[in-house]
């Protein structure tokens, strides 16, 4: 499974999980967190992408 599209997908998923783990501490900055505008814009785009991914996963994994 390490080779081919499934292996690449698995590697990408593991990278996403590691990235999420590194990002989580950022949310503890202030209550609520105060982010500069460029970061806010990037986070809004990330939220949209993650919502889309979540919907795709639900269609693929949920019977």
Residue pairs with C-beta under 8 A, 6 or more apart in sequence:
1 7
1 10
26 33
27 33
29 35
35 43
